[in-house]
């Protein structure tokens, strides 16, 4: 019997090629989109799970509270004393590992060049006890034990020692400190699905050298929160119990220090434990090692994938019911010769499963074709091997059955209900049974489509707004160069040489540049009456030279800029932004001028107030800031304002660089590009979302196509009669289209409030955001009607143009 069912199914496919192609193609596109989304989500959820102890590894994080109790900073790293003190106080901690990431210059004496390496990590030897690091060369029991030892990733070996054995080689690094490190091993590069990717692992004991950091600083420095710290616990329950004891831990070890002069330590800072496997999707703290993913985006994609599959199933239902009358006699004959209703349901479900199976095979081919693009677009290395993942293989085997049953159950029940006598007499009513269900499905499809159109429009409006918003300074043709310590003694000569060209308008130095995170702050006090009083909120600081604010064309709200003609500006002068003035209580910026400000125990006066500008990305509100001259000339960046011919300016800057810093890599960034990069994640998500939304909308059109086909077939004789009585083609097309457009109207009424609510929630993640305007809703409605009319017109025009004589002969 099953063989007979399959033969009949294949004959039906061959007899109705267009119908079969639409059904199989629609399901294939939907299933392929789901597979791609599944692979993407599976990759996102896999981060750091390759470690055998991943479920017991935690990262220690630290936050800081302002006077008003709000969190001013939550760091993914902690101070160096935290790790040893935790192991001292809590015996349940099995082991702990501290790291210190940084950027160092690697000097290649043979090539007489210097390479900038950003993924340089100092790490304790316990890293091998926590993490699954595959050592390709060297002894894992002794790795990172000795000071001034270093391990290289296999990628760095390929870069620096392509045809040599690196073991025993000495690498010379230079920045603020000269380091000579001996290569003692090679490890396999961390996989893509890791939250950090060190290219160099140097022994943490090297930091004990006073010239590098100093053993005393590692024991007592609670201010330098630059050390990612990981610990291994027996269980998750221990993590919760341990975290509850952190406030007492801080009060015990920070009491009596300069950090706790006016408050208990636990009142202004605290420690937390974060599960290793939660970092990638759930952590967006300050000072993360790398940019992480986003759990909400994964959930949205999951929903989109299910929506696409649902829409594809709805299409099958509509297309199947549209053809119901063509198979009515088949049902009647089968019932006459003894087929029970459950036999017919089984037959139609098997047909549906067969279609879903064909669609799944086609979907696998589509996935293979599209996956390389997805990898290139998302910068991932997703691998698609059907037989390598047992769970995925089970999914592929069960998916055709699940989709087939889901999509085919209603058509099977609907087709099997026909009465044999009614069908064979030719008196089957042309009126549809349960029209409300089919219309509801189309409304559902178009409601989803309209929501997706509105969401896509608002997402791109927000991205455009962020790109075009006035940031409060001139970011155009502004480039940033790294400021190496080797340049400091000759900086003035370097600057003088740069400004000789008419293409260079200004040069300035600063520790941070716009788009950097504002992490650093010190205690601030202002004069209240006759004494100094602490400010209520944290003020972040940026060290600048005398020229920096002019280079960026930051506007003054009151006072003056730093000046070399005022000697006191170097040590006792501050410039604040308007946010700081408002926070202190000076509503008029002029009130702040010449006021006493003590910042980090350095007392001075406010000489200027700059207008608020967006130093960080638009995800964050403008923070209270203070600018001051660096006493040690510790500036990490040089900003150069250029004009005119960009190529000419860049050539001049590069030539000057080569003359003053021969062998140092000439690397630069444009500020506007840095702002663009800060929104790359949103742009990528928006593009992925819009692509899959387009797929969902395309498949939804097939659903409308199915209902239009069903309706025109049912009303064929009516159309013939109307034509005989003189109805024009336009009149008939209008008649057939009106009912469908009513469905689209209802879909708009449902979709608008849903889209408004969802996008309003999404926009809350941005400190600076657009106001949702009604124009995007009207555009979505217009597109929905346009899509509907274009889809319906195919059947409507064909039916209206047909010979009425043939229509009147229709049974």
Legacy VTK file of the C-alpha trace (Angstrom):
# vtk DataFile Version 3.0
C-alpha trace
ASCII
DATASET POLYDATA
POINTS 811 float
0.000 0.000 0.000
2.815 2.381 0.860
4.381 1.704 -2.530
1.090 2.613 -4.169
0.909 5.846 -2.189
4.409 6.843 -3.295
3.635 6.047 -6.949
0.507 8.188 -6.859
2.422 10.985 -5.127
5.160 10.955 -7.786
2.555 10.929 -10.576
0.836 13.920 -8.985
4.183 15.767 -8.781
4.859 15.047 -12.469
1.324 16.037 -13.509
1.434 19.348 -11.602
5.002 20.507 -12.157
4.453 24.178 -11.365
2.520 23.410 -8.181
5.137 20.885 -7.078
8.004 23.262 -7.866
6.425 26.045 -5.816
5.733 23.720 -2.905
9.158 22.076 -2.881
10.995 25.319 -3.650
9.196 27.276 -0.929
9.855 24.610 1.672
13.466 24.228 0.508
14.189 27.938 0.891
12.533 27.951 4.310
14.403 24.860 5.499
17.725 26.161 4.112
17.244 29.459 5.951
16.505 27.521 9.139
19.597 25.338 8.697
21.819 28.399 8.164
20.343 30.130 11.193
20.738 26.924 13.199
24.417 26.665 12.219
25.001 30.315 13.124
23.283 29.965 16.502
25.056 26.671 17.212
28.384 28.411 16.599
27.461 31.338 18.854
26.444 28.970 21.650
29.646 26.937 21.329
32.037 29.664 22.546
34.548 28.392 25.123
32.686 25.088 25.505
35.588 23.164 23.998
37.423 23.407 27.342
36.929 20.166 29.286
36.366 22.126 32.539
34.327 24.924 30.962
31.339 24.423 33.262
33.521 25.030 36.355
35.636 27.969 35.131
34.651 31.491 36.207
35.980 34.952 35.476
36.215 37.523 38.259
34.748 40.937 37.398
34.678 44.197 39.356
32.367 47.168 39.432
32.636 50.659 40.925
29.810 52.706 42.408
29.327 56.459 42.404
28.283 58.365 45.520
24.640 58.031 44.486
24.949 54.228 44.343
24.846 53.931 40.547
27.364 51.719 38.746
29.913 53.977 37.078
32.092 51.164 35.734
31.909 47.384 35.515
35.202 45.868 34.409
35.889 42.465 32.921
39.303 42.604 34.610
40.456 43.097 38.192
43.481 44.260 40.168
46.493 41.903 40.488
46.166 41.219 44.248
42.672 39.778 43.820
43.751 36.376 42.527
46.264 35.383 45.231
44.072 36.762 48.029
41.077 34.779 46.814
43.044 31.529 46.874
44.356 32.466 50.326
40.909 33.152 51.805
38.796 30.526 50.034
40.146 26.996 50.100
37.366 25.720 47.820
39.035 27.463 44.865
40.961 24.691 43.118
43.218 26.964 41.099
43.362 30.474 39.707
45.001 32.067 36.681
45.858 35.716 36.144
46.655 37.219 32.777
47.767 40.609 31.521
47.039 41.399 27.868
48.733 44.193 25.997
50.258 45.457 22.794
54.023 45.164 22.326
56.460 45.830 19.540
58.398 42.821 18.263
61.798 43.802 16.892
62.989 41.730 13.950
66.721 42.413 13.750
67.237 40.450 10.534
64.597 42.422 8.656
65.386 45.583 10.653
61.679 46.094 11.156
59.363 46.363 14.122
55.986 44.638 14.207
53.068 45.714 16.369
51.530 42.684 18.098
48.245 43.341 19.882
47.505 39.874 21.267
50.395 39.576 23.705
49.476 37.994 27.053
51.370 37.414 30.263
49.851 34.311 31.854
50.383 32.199 34.926
51.360 28.532 34.393
47.986 27.483 35.839
46.505 28.462 32.467
47.241 24.874 31.421
45.208 23.556 34.367
42.153 25.656 33.542
42.125 25.859 29.767
42.607 23.175 27.126
45.713 24.606 25.469
47.298 22.136 23.066
51.087 22.400 23.350
52.667 21.358 20.045
56.226 21.787 21.272
57.576 22.095 24.785
56.826 20.600 28.185
53.319 21.408 29.539
54.477 20.713 33.113
57.139 23.422 32.883
55.493 25.823 30.449
55.353 29.438 31.695
57.177 28.504 34.931
60.422 30.405 34.425
60.611 34.194 34.109
61.337 35.669 30.688
59.946 32.594 28.921
57.427 32.778 26.103
55.192 30.449 24.097
54.170 31.191 20.514
51.001 30.191 18.707
51.502 28.120 15.563
50.322 31.114 13.526
53.112 33.281 14.959
55.653 30.539 14.283
54.502 30.527 10.667
54.855 34.312 10.580
58.274 34.701 12.197
59.923 31.254 11.859
58.380 29.689 8.751
61.233 27.247 8.121
62.911 27.102 11.518
62.510 25.537 14.919
61.682 28.476 17.224
62.593 26.673 20.472
65.451 28.496 22.191
65.128 31.605 20.028
65.143 34.975 21.801
62.470 37.501 20.885
63.037 41.157 21.663
60.030 43.252 22.489
60.003 46.969 23.046
57.510 49.552 24.212
57.900 51.339 27.525
60.105 48.439 28.618
62.622 46.389 26.674
62.031 42.660 26.993
64.077 39.717 25.788
62.044 36.524 26.014
63.163 32.981 25.282
60.861 30.725 23.244
60.135 27.543 25.215
57.135 26.140 23.392
54.556 26.323 20.620
50.816 25.932 21.142
47.933 25.496 18.758
46.122 28.783 18.143
42.931 29.214 20.110
39.858 28.278 18.016
37.576 30.923 16.562
34.901 30.151 19.155
37.011 31.408 22.060
36.512 34.733 23.837
40.264 35.497 23.639
42.971 34.762 21.064
46.484 35.267 22.457
49.263 35.004 19.886
51.981 35.108 22.566
51.887 33.701 26.100
54.704 35.038 28.274
55.407 33.812 31.796
53.565 35.870 34.405
56.597 35.694 36.720
58.349 38.060 34.280
56.173 40.824 35.740
57.970 40.459 39.076
60.908 42.252 37.504
60.729 45.858 38.691
61.537 47.149 35.211
58.434 45.393 33.871
55.878 45.783 36.657
57.294 44.782 40.037
56.421 42.117 42.609
55.242 44.751 45.084
52.755 46.163 42.589
51.322 42.708 41.978
50.666 42.410 45.714
49.385 45.884 46.556
48.175 47.741 43.453
44.361 47.804 43.661
44.051 50.629 41.114
45.372 48.877 38.012
42.387 46.776 36.971
43.974 45.317 33.849
44.260 41.644 34.836
41.721 39.097 33.530
41.470 36.576 36.374
39.947 33.105 36.079
39.341 30.503 38.747
38.287 26.850 38.885
35.547 25.809 41.306
34.071 22.441 42.262
30.533 23.421 41.198
28.144 26.234 40.293
26.714 26.160 43.815
30.154 27.045 45.160
30.222 30.065 42.834
27.047 31.510 44.359
28.240 30.868 47.899
31.641 32.391 47.147
30.193 35.492 45.522
28.108 36.201 48.614
31.329 36.523 50.647
33.031 39.018 48.331
31.841 42.200 50.120
33.406 41.003 53.387
36.513 39.963 51.461
36.955 43.478 50.070
36.262 45.140 53.421
38.918 42.912 54.965
41.671 43.560 52.440
40.988 47.175 51.385
40.271 48.616 54.825
42.784 51.263 55.802
44.064 51.843 52.267
43.818 55.102 50.334
40.880 53.600 48.420
38.719 53.413 51.539
39.241 56.738 53.248
35.624 57.873 53.395
33.602 54.690 52.695
33.671 50.989 53.391
35.247 49.242 50.379
32.100 47.211 49.696
30.142 50.475 49.418
32.048 51.644 46.355
33.282 48.423 44.702
32.427 44.761 44.492
33.514 41.528 42.827
31.428 39.068 40.839
31.858 35.657 39.244
30.970 35.167 35.602
30.762 31.726 34.046
33.253 31.215 31.241
30.614 29.932 28.837
28.455 33.024 29.465
31.107 35.530 28.428
30.564 35.580 24.667
26.797 36.051 24.601
26.012 37.586 27.977
28.927 39.880 28.776
29.271 43.442 27.519
31.383 44.857 30.302
33.981 47.574 30.145
37.436 46.433 29.081
36.397 43.147 27.480
39.223 41.222 25.811
37.327 41.120 22.517
33.960 42.238 21.244
31.388 39.657 22.244
28.205 38.430 20.645
24.718 39.237 21.795
22.211 36.791 23.253
19.180 38.852 22.260
20.323 38.818 18.614
20.630 35.039 18.764
17.099 34.808 20.139
15.765 37.146 17.446
17.406 35.032 14.742
15.932 31.903 16.315
12.471 33.431 16.138
13.048 34.553 12.533
14.118 30.988 11.636
10.950 29.526 13.159
8.865 32.198 11.432
10.398 31.349 8.068
9.657 27.650 8.574
6.116 28.442 9.752
5.450 30.626 6.708
6.746 27.880 4.424
4.369 25.383 6.077
1.457 27.793 5.740
2.256 28.071 2.035
1.973 24.321 1.674
-1.398 24.378 3.403
-2.724 27.134 1.157
-1.386 25.611 -2.047
-2.749 22.190 -1.112
-6.217 23.460 -0.342
-6.142 25.533 -3.527
-5.892 22.269 -5.469
-8.453 20.446 -3.359
-11.190 20.386 -6.002
-8.833 18.844 -8.566
-8.357 15.843 -6.268
-11.949 15.580 -5.068
-12.880 12.835 -7.545
-9.772 10.873 -6.567
-10.956 10.968 -2.963
-14.460 9.942 -4.005
-13.268 6.951 -6.026
-11.001 5.755 -3.201
-13.836 5.981 -0.694
-16.165 4.033 -3.018
-13.679 1.151 -3.320
-13.322 0.939 0.439
-10.695 3.444 1.602
-11.301 4.693 5.114
-10.700 8.274 6.059
-7.580 7.393 8.040
-6.188 5.702 4.896
-6.652 8.926 2.932
-5.098 11.001 5.723
-2.111 8.643 5.749
-1.770 8.943 1.963
-1.809 12.731 1.962
0.571 12.951 4.936
3.015 10.624 3.154
2.822 12.907 0.117
3.552 15.853 2.358
6.503 14.074 3.994
7.818 13.147 0.550
7.630 16.798 -0.546
9.367 17.879 2.675
12.074 15.244 2.090
12.712 16.507 -1.430
12.749 20.067 -0.079
15.261 19.063 2.639
17.626 17.532 0.059
17.368 20.720 -2.029
17.846 22.795 1.129
21.114 20.993 1.875
22.381 21.983 -1.551
21.320 25.607 -1.002
23.076 25.559 2.379
26.326 24.338 0.831
26.180 27.140 -1.738
25.293 29.923 0.706
27.440 28.916 3.713
30.749 30.298 2.296
29.052 33.668 1.878
27.707 33.516 5.438
31.184 32.700 6.773
32.758 35.565 4.848
30.024 37.959 5.904
30.138 37.064 9.614
33.888 36.359 9.770
33.236 32.870 11.070
34.461 29.399 10.169
31.229 27.449 10.379
31.670 23.916 9.021
28.754 21.974 7.566
29.309 18.219 7.812
26.097 16.236 7.947
27.594 13.100 9.488
30.027 14.757 11.914
27.341 15.999 14.303
24.972 13.338 15.668
22.368 15.842 16.833
22.361 17.615 13.479
21.971 14.286 11.671
18.989 13.424 13.883
17.524 16.866 13.115
17.873 16.331 9.357
16.237 12.917 9.584
13.321 14.131 11.674
12.876 17.526 10.010
11.103 16.219 6.867
8.692 14.240 9.040
8.011 17.189 11.369
7.619 19.684 8.525
5.614 17.207 6.453
3.170 16.502 9.255
2.945 20.155 10.321
2.360 21.386 6.782
0.277 18.460 5.531
-2.020 17.661 8.441
-4.695 20.243 7.676
-4.763 19.578 3.896
-4.934 15.830 4.612
-7.892 16.240 6.973
-9.543 18.723 4.610
-9.209 16.572 1.483
-10.299 13.381 3.231
-13.568 14.883 4.427
-15.180 15.008 0.940
-18.292 12.832 0.635
-17.997 10.216 -2.125
-21.582 10.584 -3.392
-21.398 14.374 -3.514
-18.112 14.373 -5.395
-19.035 11.704 -7.938
-22.384 13.394 -8.678
-20.459 16.586 -9.452
-22.370 18.576 -6.867
-19.405 19.496 -4.695
-20.022 23.011 -3.437
-17.640 25.614 -4.723
-17.790 27.438 -1.446
-14.763 26.709 0.651
-14.922 24.987 3.984
-13.331 26.817 6.873
-12.406 29.902 4.772
-11.657 31.738 8.006
-8.700 29.468 8.723
-7.072 29.979 5.340
-7.644 33.711 5.447
-6.310 33.838 8.994
-3.134 32.112 7.841
-2.616 34.705 5.108
-3.263 37.510 7.606
-0.687 35.915 9.901
1.843 35.716 7.085
1.383 39.318 6.061
1.323 40.555 9.643
4.732 38.962 10.128
5.946 40.365 6.805
4.835 43.895 7.677
6.469 43.677 11.111
9.702 42.576 9.433
9.523 45.408 6.872
8.948 48.005 9.608
11.710 46.542 11.792
14.186 46.557 8.911
13.323 50.167 8.085
13.726 51.376 11.673
17.000 49.475 12.136
18.549 51.127 9.108
17.162 54.536 10.115
18.892 54.170 13.493
22.170 53.113 11.881
22.005 56.051 9.472
21.269 58.373 12.376
24.355 57.150 14.255
26.535 57.629 11.203
25.289 61.141 10.466
24.728 62.554 13.955
26.763 65.615 14.875
29.164 64.322 17.529
30.184 67.749 18.764
33.590 67.764 17.085
34.971 67.558 13.559
35.787 63.909 12.847
36.403 64.317 9.114
39.941 63.824 7.745
41.241 63.196 11.234
43.701 60.348 11.588
45.320 58.737 14.622
48.887 57.416 14.852
50.368 55.365 17.704
52.707 57.430 19.886
55.744 55.276 20.657
58.031 56.181 23.543
60.915 56.387 21.088
59.222 59.425 19.555
58.687 61.356 22.807
62.134 63.091 22.921
61.788 64.254 19.331
58.048 64.860 19.217
58.270 68.642 18.794
60.584 68.224 15.798
58.286 65.545 14.390
55.280 67.828 14.770
57.111 70.789 13.236
57.986 68.675 10.215
54.392 67.524 9.798
52.869 71.019 9.830
55.304 72.189 7.162
52.881 70.705 4.636
49.782 72.730 3.856
47.805 69.483 3.988
48.371 69.161 7.760
46.265 71.599 9.766
47.114 70.500 13.279
48.760 67.841 15.452
47.926 66.887 19.047
48.484 64.086 21.536
46.230 62.294 24.006
46.103 59.071 25.963
42.687 58.187 24.532
40.939 59.079 21.295
37.217 59.185 20.496
35.587 55.702 20.377
37.917 54.511 23.177
36.222 53.514 26.412
36.379 56.032 29.246
37.591 53.753 32.024
39.923 55.849 34.146
38.780 58.103 36.947
40.136 59.529 40.185
38.466 61.056 43.188
37.160 64.543 42.441
36.446 67.293 44.976
35.100 70.793 44.467
34.948 73.762 46.802
31.738 73.902 48.830
31.846 76.890 51.116
35.254 76.897 52.787
36.192 73.258 52.192
36.463 70.654 49.478
33.633 68.137 49.099
33.517 64.982 46.927
31.404 65.085 43.757
28.268 62.930 43.649
29.152 61.176 40.385
32.328 59.764 38.880
34.285 62.015 36.529
36.335 60.257 33.820
39.598 61.854 32.752
41.550 62.138 29.511
45.103 63.428 29.358
45.741 65.730 26.413
48.426 68.120 25.281
47.955 71.826 24.606
46.838 71.281 20.985
44.499 68.298 21.127
41.167 70.075 21.673
41.952 72.536 18.889
42.841 69.682 16.516
39.429 68.139 17.132
37.752 71.559 16.928
35.914 71.010 20.195
33.897 74.131 20.972
34.276 76.055 24.203
31.175 76.896 26.221
33.154 79.148 28.574
36.732 80.027 29.492
39.804 79.187 27.426
41.854 76.293 26.114
45.223 75.097 27.444
48.057 77.448 26.555
51.831 77.154 26.655
51.986 80.808 27.712
50.448 79.844 31.056
53.001 77.722 32.884
50.466 76.633 35.514
48.352 74.904 32.820
50.813 72.002 32.830
50.190 71.116 36.483
47.237 72.983 37.965
44.643 73.569 35.253
41.577 71.584 34.221
39.060 71.758 31.421
35.706 70.077 32.022
32.739 69.352 29.787
29.203 70.662 30.270
28.064 67.327 31.741
30.578 67.735 34.575
29.480 71.329 35.198
25.817 70.285 35.407
26.604 67.356 37.680
28.463 69.639 40.106
25.603 72.157 40.022
26.833 74.895 37.698
23.972 75.362 35.236
25.797 78.230 33.528
29.254 77.052 32.308
30.686 80.453 33.165
30.101 79.663 36.847
32.747 76.932 36.645
35.575 79.191 35.461
38.315 79.685 38.058
36.646 77.296 40.502
38.928 75.047 42.570
38.934 71.386 41.563
40.956 68.686 43.309
41.318 65.648 41.089
43.343 62.656 42.245
44.774 64.763 45.095
46.100 67.285 42.572
44.592 70.682 43.289
44.039 73.135 40.463
41.552 75.474 38.845
39.062 75.083 36.038
40.137 77.241 33.118
37.562 76.171 30.542
34.346 74.303 29.840
33.903 72.564 26.491
30.551 71.837 24.957
29.419 68.240 25.368
30.586 65.923 22.612
30.302 62.171 22.088
33.703 60.797 23.020
32.397 57.215 23.194
29.947 55.570 20.801
26.296 56.563 20.718
25.437 53.491 22.764
26.486 55.487 25.825
25.406 58.836 27.172
27.968 61.602 27.446
29.934 61.075 30.652
31.214 63.812 32.955
34.801 64.371 31.789
37.864 66.332 32.804
40.830 67.079 30.546
44.317 67.742 31.860
47.903 67.962 30.680
49.959 64.816 31.310
52.912 65.542 33.566
54.830 62.517 32.282
53.939 63.068 28.616
52.289 59.659 28.719
50.304 59.950 25.522
49.401 56.834 23.585
48.070 58.516 20.449
48.887 61.304 18.015
45.967 62.928 16.195
46.606 64.669 12.876
44.076 66.911 11.137
44.554 66.937 7.384
42.890 68.814 4.534
42.986 68.925 0.770
44.481 65.994 -1.118
44.346 62.994 1.220
46.918 60.991 -0.761
49.398 63.867 -0.678
48.852 64.345 3.055
49.302 60.629 3.787
52.463 60.450 1.703
53.938 63.395 3.617
52.985 61.920 7.004
54.439 58.514 6.094
57.704 60.038 4.876
58.015 62.024 8.102
57.268 58.891 10.117
59.957 56.895 8.314
62.503 59.627 8.990
61.818 59.856 12.729
60.842 56.234 13.438
62.658 54.050 10.898
61.665 50.398 11.202
58.502 51.139 13.194
55.263 50.083 11.463
53.380 52.983 9.958
49.840 52.246 11.134
46.950 54.646 11.379
43.179 54.891 11.720
40.748 57.565 10.625
38.412 58.674 13.390
35.313 58.455 11.186
36.258 54.870 10.313
36.717 54.052 14.005
33.187 55.281 14.651
32.027 53.158 11.729
33.741 50.107 13.234
32.027 50.684 16.561
28.702 50.088 14.802
29.853 47.198 12.598
28.152 44.649 14.843
24.798 46.442 14.498
25.267 46.817 10.742
26.096 43.143 10.348
23.113 42.076 12.437
20.866 44.455 10.504
22.003 43.053 7.169
21.577 39.447 8.312
18.166 40.312 9.718
17.085 42.084 6.525
18.239 39.169 4.326
16.339 36.558 6.308
13.382 38.937 6.567
13.418 39.185 2.777
13.350 35.387 2.591
10.364 35.310 4.944
8.539 37.957 2.884
9.271 36.097 -0.361
7.890 32.849 1.019
4.849 34.702 2.358
4.090 35.865 -1.168
3.772 32.229 -2.175
1.097 31.836 0.478
-0.927 34.633 -1.033
-0.303 33.095 -4.432
-1.854 29.875 -3.137
-4.981 31.529 -1.789
-5.377 33.587 -4.969
-5.124 30.394 -7.006
-7.705 28.693 -4.797
-10.164 31.578 -5.023
-9.917 32.058 -8.794
-10.450 28.347 -9.382
-13.528 28.354 -7.136
-14.941 31.443 -8.862
-14.165 30.478 -12.456
-17.839 30.039 -13.458
-18.800 33.292 -11.707
-16.100 35.129 -13.673
-17.417 33.640 -16.926
-20.958 34.797 -16.181
-19.783 38.287 -15.310
-17.848 38.511 -18.581
-20.883 37.395 -20.549
-22.847 40.223 -18.951
-20.159 42.733 -19.982
-17.799 43.011 -17.056
-14.415 44.392 -18.072
-11.064 42.827 -17.219
-10.305 45.729 -14.861
-13.642 45.247 -13.085
-13.027 41.542 -12.573
-9.435 42.072 -11.408
-10.692 44.665 -8.922
-13.381 42.280 -7.727
-10.920 39.453 -7.130
-8.303 41.706 -5.536
-10.569 43.495 -3.076
-11.003 40.517 -0.755
-7.261 39.950 -0.582
-6.465 43.589 0.021
-8.899 43.516 2.942
-6.750 40.744 4.427
-3.651 42.908 3.976
-5.453 45.810 5.660
-6.269 43.621 8.659
-2.654 42.428 8.711
-1.505 46.054 8.924
-3.822 46.738 11.846
-2.290 43.787 13.696
1.323 44.416 12.655
1.626 48.133 13.447
1.283 47.981 17.247
3.446 44.848 17.425
6.200 46.473 15.367
6.003 49.707 17.352
6.362 47.859 20.671
9.209 45.605 19.493
11.270 48.388 17.930
10.707 50.717 20.857
12.229 48.029 23.081
15.151 47.579 20.664
15.925 51.290 20.558
16.286 51.372 24.352
19.810 49.910 23.909
20.958 53.204 22.374
21.580 56.266 24.502
20.994 58.395 21.385
18.232 57.149 19.142
15.659 58.181 16.605
12.032 58.812 17.378
9.844 56.251 15.664
8.033 58.062 12.862
4.814 57.011 11.152
6.352 57.259 7.675
8.046 53.868 8.000
4.666 52.315 8.867
3.005 53.866 5.806
5.872 52.718 3.602
5.531 49.186 5.003
1.793 49.254 4.352
2.322 50.497 0.798
4.910 47.775 0.138
2.593 45.140 1.583
-0.270 46.267 -0.676
2.099 46.474 -3.641
3.401 42.948 -2.979
-0.146 41.671 -2.562
-1.412 43.317 -5.766
1.578 42.023 -7.751
1.015 38.505 -6.430
-2.757 38.492 -6.894
-2.683 40.091 -10.361
-1.159 36.994 -11.958
-4.227 34.873 -11.235
-6.745 37.701 -11.438
-5.674 38.902 -14.889
-5.401 35.356 -16.227
-8.883 34.490 -14.975
-10.367 37.753 -16.238
-8.766 37.325 -19.671
-9.890 33.697 -20.120
-12.580 32.677 -22.648
-15.928 32.878 -20.807
-17.242 29.864 -22.745
-14.556 27.661 -21.184
-15.338 29.151 -17.792
-19.039 28.306 -18.122
-18.197 24.703 -18.972
-16.333 24.353 -15.633
-17.902 21.757 -13.363
LINES 1 812
811 0 1 2 3 4 5 6 7 8 9 10 11 12 13 14 15 16 17 18 19 20 21 22 23 24 25 26 27 28 29 30 31 32 33 34 35 36 37 38 39 40 41 42 43 44 45 46 47 48 49 50 51 52 53 54 55 56 57 58 59 60 61 62 63 64 65 66 67 68 69 70 71 72 73 74 75 76 77 78 79 80 81 82 83 84 85 86 87 88 89 90 91 92 93 94 95 96 97 98 99 100 101 102 103 104 105 106 107 108 109 110 111 112 113 114 115 116 117 118 119 120 121 122 123 124 125 126 127 128 129 130 131 132 133 134 135 136 137 138 139 140 141 142 143 144 145 146 147 148 149 150 151 152 153 154 155 156 157 158 159 160 161 162 163 164 165 166 167 168 169 170 171 172 173 174 175 176 177 178 179 180 181 182 183 184 185 186 187 188 189 190 191 192 193 194 195 196 197 198 199 200 201 202 203 204 205 206 207 208 209 210 211 212 213 214 215 216 217 218 219 220 221 222 223 224 225 226 227 228 229 230 231 232 233 234 235 236 237 238 239 240 241 242 243 244 245 246 247 248 249 250 251 252 253 254 255 256 257 258 259 260 261 262 263 264 265 266 267 268 269 270 271 272 273 274 275 276 277 278 279 280 281 282 283 284 285 286 287 288 289 290 291 292 293 294 295 296 297 298 299 300 301 302 303 304 305 306 307 308 309 310 311 312 313 314 315 316 317 318 319 320 321 322 323 324 325 326 327 328 329 330 331 332 333 334 335 336 337 338 339 340 341 342 343 344 345 346 347 348 349 350 351 352 353 354 355 356 357 358 359 360 361 362 363 364 365 366 367 368 369 370 371 372 373 374 375 376 377 378 379 380 381 382 383 384 385 386 387 388 389 390 391 392 393 394 395 396 397 398 399 400 401 402 403 404 405 406 407 408 409 410 411 412 413 414 415 416 417 418 419 420 421 422 423 424 425 426 427 428 429 430 431 432 433 434 435 436 437 438 439 440 441 442 443 444 445 446 447 448 449 450 451 452 453 454 455 456 457 458 459 460 461 462 463 464 465 466 467 468 469 470 471 472 473 474 475 476 477 478 479 480 481 482 483 484 485 486 487 488 489 490 491 492 493 494 495 496 497 498 499 500 501 502 503 504 505 506 507 508 509 510 511 512 513 514 515 516 517 518 519 520 521 522 523 524 525 526 527 528 529 530 531 532 533 534 535 536 537 538 539 540 541 542 543 544 545 546 547 548 549 550 551 552 553 554 555 556 557 558 559 560 561 562 563 564 565 566 567 568 569 570 571 572 573 574 575 576 577 578 579 580 581 582 583 584 585 586 587 588 589 590 591 592 593 594 595 596 597 598 599 600 601 602 603 604 605 606 607 608 609 610 611 612 613 614 615 616 617 618 619 620 621 622 623 624 625 626 627 628 629 630 631 632 633 634 635 636 637 638 639 640 641 642 643 644 645 646 647 648 649 650 651 652 653 654 655 656 657 658 659 660 661 662 663 664 665 666 667 668 669 670 671 672 673 674 675 676 677 678 679 680 681 682 683 684 685 686 687 688 689 690 691 692 693 694 695 696 697 698 699 700 701 702 703 704 705 706 707 708 709 710 711 712 713 714 715 716 717 718 719 720 721 722 723 724 725 726 727 728 729 730 731 732 733 734 735 736 737 738 739 740 741 742 743 744 745 746 747 748 749 750 751 752 753 754 755 756 757 758 759 760 761 762 763 764 765 766 767 768 769 770 771 772 773 774 775 776 777 778 779 780 781 782 783 784 785 786 787 788 789 790 791 792 793 794 795 796 797 798 799 800 801 802 803 804 805 806 807 808 809 810
